Amino acid sequence: MQHIFKKALTMLSVYYAYMVEYRAELILWVLSGSLPIIMMGVWTQAAQGGQFGLPAVDFARYFLAVFIVRQITVVWVIFEFEREVVEGKLSPRLLQPLDPVWHHIASHVSERAARTPFVFLLIGLFFILYPQALWLPSLGNLLLFFLAIVLAFALRFLIQYTLAMFAFWTERASALENIWFLFYLFLSGFIAPLTVFPEPVRVAALWTPFPYLLNFPASLLVGLPVDVTRGFVSMVGWILLILGINRWLWRRGLKRYSGMGA
């Protein structure tokens, strides 16, 4: 166990140092995820008409929570893995006594630590501009949020990493992510809370993994009503299902990769 912990700490420190080299680029990455703040302005204005079931301040808090969730769960593994397969850079990693996925996980976790100061800076600026939206989540909601955010990141990472497996069969696996992202935008709660969706759309969305990537953890943080039990059971179920598909595609893909002579 001590040996595993030492390996993990070394990988995290190496990738953290690598991420810190690109501090200016990190600021741009953080700002690129600020679309929820723009959507907040749209919905808070629309909510003043009182037609959406939520007051303007709840919309402001919800989209701030979406911004926080997005900053923690953003994933780019499909682009890195696609490049490794296409350029043959996966080969030396396959010689290591470590599944290549751990390099990507360490990279993502270290990047979170590097971007955190900029995220807190933007959150502070938000409360300066919208002091009426300031709230203190209950301890129970905060603990549930932390658990949900870990599961949301794991689910988001697994989905994209599973799509990345298609790089063994096509040179543009990232195109699948672009298609998937369209459904993610509309069904995850990215552009609007699911509570304002028509009932049939909301019910259908809850049978997909999308709401549990954004809407569920954001609602827990803000205190909006959600089915907590169903949310966590669904997240764990989707994680196990996609993990199984991922491992199957990985084994099939490796045979094809070696057959290509890469």
C-alpha positions as MATLAB code, in Angstrom:
seq = 'MQHIFKKALTMLSVYYAYMVEYRAELILWVLSGSLPIIMMGVWTQAAQGGQFGLPAVDFARYFLAVFIVRQITVVWVIFEFEREVVEGKLSPRLLQPLDPVWHHIASHVSERAARTPFVFLLIGLFFILYPQALWLPSLGNLLLFFLAIVLAFALRFLIQYTLAMFAFWTERASALENIWFLFYLFLSGFIAPLTVFPEPVRVAALWTPFPYLLNFPASLLVGLPVDVTRGFVSMVGWILLILGINRWLWRRGLKRYSGMGA';
ca = [
       0.000    0.000    0.000;
       2.864    2.364    0.842;
       4.450    1.622   -2.540;
       1.188    2.427   -4.357;
       0.764    5.649   -2.385;
       4.333    6.706   -3.231;
       3.720    6.042   -6.937;
       0.490    8.029   -6.900;
       2.107   10.957   -5.079;
       5.005   11.014   -7.553;
       2.696   11.021  -10.577;
       0.516   13.761   -9.109;
       3.495   15.968   -8.270;
       5.004   15.500  -11.749;
       1.777   16.351  -13.541;
       1.083   19.265  -11.177;
       4.490   20.748  -12.035;
       3.689   20.244  -15.700;
       0.328   22.011  -15.382;
       1.760   24.941  -13.431;
       4.067   25.653  -16.381;
       0.961   26.712  -18.304;
      -0.565   29.118  -15.753;
      -1.596   31.655  -18.399;
      -3.269   28.928  -20.437;
      -5.020   27.686  -17.296;
      -6.673   31.084  -16.893;
      -8.038   30.783  -20.420;
      -9.308   27.270  -19.682;
     -11.111   28.532  -16.582;
     -12.644   31.445  -18.492;
     -13.705   29.130  -21.318;
     -15.891   27.331  -18.800;
     -17.736   30.501  -17.784;
     -20.722   29.970  -20.112;
     -22.915   29.076  -17.101;
     -22.307   32.604  -15.785;
     -23.629   33.981  -19.086;
     -26.636   31.663  -18.908;
     -27.199   32.876  -15.360;
     -27.655   36.434  -16.637;
     -30.187   35.259  -19.214;
     -32.257   33.169  -16.807;
     -32.211   35.649  -13.912;
     -33.693   38.246  -16.247;
     -36.263   35.785  -17.571;
     -37.184   34.675  -14.041;
     -38.265   38.181  -13.108;
     -41.465   37.483  -15.025;
     -42.212   34.703  -12.523;
     -43.027   32.071  -15.155;
     -40.350   29.456  -14.442;
     -41.048   28.335  -10.870;
     -37.712   29.576   -9.501;
     -36.834   33.062   -8.231;
     -34.000   34.953   -9.900;
     -31.658   34.403   -6.938;
     -32.070   30.608   -7.217;
     -31.131   30.766  -10.889;
     -28.024   32.776   -9.974;
     -26.999   30.242   -7.336;
     -27.750   27.290   -9.604;
     -25.584   28.530  -12.468;
     -22.758   29.396  -10.092;
     -22.975   25.790   -8.852;
     -22.947   24.576  -12.483;
     -19.819   26.670  -13.070;
     -18.133   25.046  -10.050;
     -19.163   21.542  -11.134;
     -17.917   22.182  -14.660;
     -14.535   23.353  -13.385;
     -14.125   20.170  -11.350;
     -15.469   17.677  -13.889;
     -14.079   18.989  -17.179;
     -12.370   16.171  -19.123;
     -10.180   16.117  -22.232;
      -8.814   12.551  -22.187;
     -10.279   11.673  -25.598;
      -8.056   14.205  -27.359;
      -4.896   13.017  -25.595;
      -5.656    9.329  -26.102;
      -6.526    9.842  -29.768;
      -3.177   11.546  -30.346;
      -1.305    8.789  -28.507;
      -2.901    6.081  -30.658;
      -2.588    7.900  -33.975;
       1.029    8.937  -33.367;
       2.066    5.621  -31.789;
       2.897    7.253  -28.433;
       0.790    4.683  -26.626;
       3.380    1.971  -27.326;
       5.997    2.969  -24.689;
       3.253    3.351  -22.062;
       2.086   -0.187  -22.750;
       5.570   -1.378  -21.738;
       5.176    0.130  -18.278;
       3.758   -1.988  -15.413;
       0.903    0.486  -15.108;
      -2.345    0.929  -17.004;
      -1.978    4.067  -19.186;
      -5.285    5.397  -17.813;
      -3.551    6.320  -14.543;
      -1.404    8.848  -16.391;
      -4.551   10.557  -17.623;
      -6.212   10.451  -14.203;
      -3.129   11.977  -12.563;
      -3.046   14.664  -15.247;
      -6.693   15.591  -14.669;
      -6.474   15.600  -10.863;
      -3.302   17.707  -10.886;
      -4.884   20.158  -13.292;
      -7.754   20.652  -10.828;
      -5.302   21.644   -8.112;
      -3.569   24.074  -10.474;
      -6.771   25.805  -11.589;
      -8.377   26.047   -8.129;
      -6.959   29.517   -7.229;
      -8.392   31.024  -10.422;
     -11.770   29.385   -9.780;
     -11.941   30.843   -6.263;
     -11.020   34.235   -7.696;
     -13.976   34.123  -10.097;
     -16.324   32.897   -7.358;
     -15.265   35.817   -5.167;
     -15.855   38.225   -8.051;
     -19.298   36.695   -8.577;
     -20.358   37.373   -4.976;
     -19.018   40.919   -5.175;
     -21.219   41.547   -8.220;
     -24.221   39.548   -6.890;
     -24.075   39.782   -3.064;
     -27.767   38.850   -2.809;
     -26.912   35.380   -4.154;
     -24.570   34.596   -1.257;
     -25.672   31.500    0.657;
     -24.243   28.915    3.019;
     -25.046   25.294    2.108;
     -25.984   22.997    4.967;
     -23.355   20.519    6.114;
     -25.456   17.609    4.830;
     -25.845   19.140    1.376;
     -22.149   19.962    1.273;
     -21.123   16.379    2.064;
     -23.570   15.005   -0.492;
     -22.224   17.499   -3.035;
     -18.626   16.377   -2.497;
     -19.631   12.744   -2.982;
     -21.702   13.602   -6.053;
     -18.902   15.657   -7.605;
     -16.419   12.776   -7.259;
     -18.884   10.388   -8.887;
     -19.737   12.959  -11.578;
     -16.060   13.330  -12.487;
     -15.609    9.549  -12.548;
     -18.674    9.144  -14.775;
     -17.668   11.984  -17.099;
     -14.120   10.641  -17.371;
     -15.299    7.092  -18.043;
     -17.737    8.189  -20.749;
     -15.117   10.178  -22.614;
     -12.418    7.560  -22.098;
     -14.775    4.912  -23.479;
     -15.445    7.048  -26.546;
     -11.670    7.447  -26.841;
     -11.345    3.667  -27.298;
     -12.743    4.111  -30.805;
      -9.395    5.705  -31.704;
      -8.256    2.119  -32.269;
     -10.692    1.931  -35.203;
     -10.812    5.532  -36.459;
      -8.416    8.457  -36.509;
     -11.143   10.918  -35.447;
     -12.621    9.473  -32.272;
     -12.935   13.041  -30.980;
     -15.792   13.554  -33.466;
     -17.864   11.240  -31.250;
     -17.244   13.591  -28.325;
     -18.559   16.515  -30.374;
     -21.798   14.629  -31.081;
     -22.096   13.494  -27.457;
     -21.523   17.065  -26.245;
     -24.677   18.280  -28.019;
     -26.826   15.964  -25.879;
     -24.751   16.934  -22.834;
     -25.552   20.624  -23.369;
     -29.307   20.143  -23.461;
     -29.912   17.243  -21.052;
     -27.356   17.817  -18.290;
     -28.780   21.057  -16.936;
     -26.029   23.091  -18.560;
     -28.298   25.602  -20.296;
     -31.198   25.434  -17.814;
     -32.162   23.569  -14.613;
     -34.138   20.428  -15.338;
     -36.971   21.792  -13.193;
     -37.918   24.226  -15.971;
     -38.019   21.500  -18.635;
     -41.356   20.006  -19.762;
     -42.263   16.951  -17.681;
     -41.820   14.361  -20.510;
     -38.359   15.729  -21.357;
     -37.316   15.773  -17.704;
     -38.482   12.191  -17.116;
     -36.696   10.970  -20.250;
     -33.490   12.826  -19.321;
     -33.350   11.169  -15.894;
     -32.971    7.779  -17.610;
     -29.738    8.995  -19.227;
     -26.396    9.756  -17.518;
     -26.480   13.448  -18.487;
     -28.398   15.011  -15.537;
     -26.060   13.345  -13.044;
     -23.041   15.087  -14.550;
     -24.247   18.634  -13.778;
     -27.833   19.124  -12.642;
     -27.725   16.616   -9.772;
     -24.548   17.813   -7.978;
     -25.393   21.487   -8.659;
     -28.887   21.047   -7.202;
     -27.429   19.378   -4.106;
     -25.106   22.324   -3.514;
     -27.840   24.913   -3.982;
     -30.503   22.961   -2.118;
     -32.953   22.465   -4.982;
     -35.242   19.417   -4.635;
     -33.791   16.226   -6.158;
     -34.234   12.510   -5.578;
     -30.981   11.857   -3.717;
     -31.282    8.071   -3.587;
     -32.122    7.732   -7.269;
     -29.334   10.146   -8.159;
     -26.553    8.226   -6.423;
     -27.858    4.809   -7.454;
     -28.047    5.972  -11.077;
     -24.515    7.376  -10.983;
     -23.036    4.179   -9.574;
     -25.036    2.084  -12.047;
     -23.876    4.107  -15.042;
     -20.269    4.027  -13.817;
     -20.286    0.223  -13.522;
     -21.981   -0.218  -16.908;
     -19.623    2.112  -18.778;
     -16.586    0.694  -16.975;
     -17.507   -2.756  -18.254;
     -17.907   -1.469  -21.819;
     -14.630    0.420  -21.511;
     -12.639   -2.636  -20.449;
     -14.163   -4.713  -23.248;
     -13.298   -2.094  -25.872;
      -9.798   -1.736  -24.387;
      -9.036   -5.436  -24.804;
     -10.449   -5.506  -28.333;
      -8.670   -2.299  -29.268;
      -5.276   -3.453  -28.026;
      -5.434   -6.468  -30.328;
      -6.146   -4.173  -33.256;
      -3.460   -1.705  -32.199;
      -0.770   -4.388  -32.090;
      -2.071   -5.762  -35.407;
      -1.475   -2.346  -36.983;
       2.214   -2.670  -36.013;
       2.198    0.537  -33.946;
];
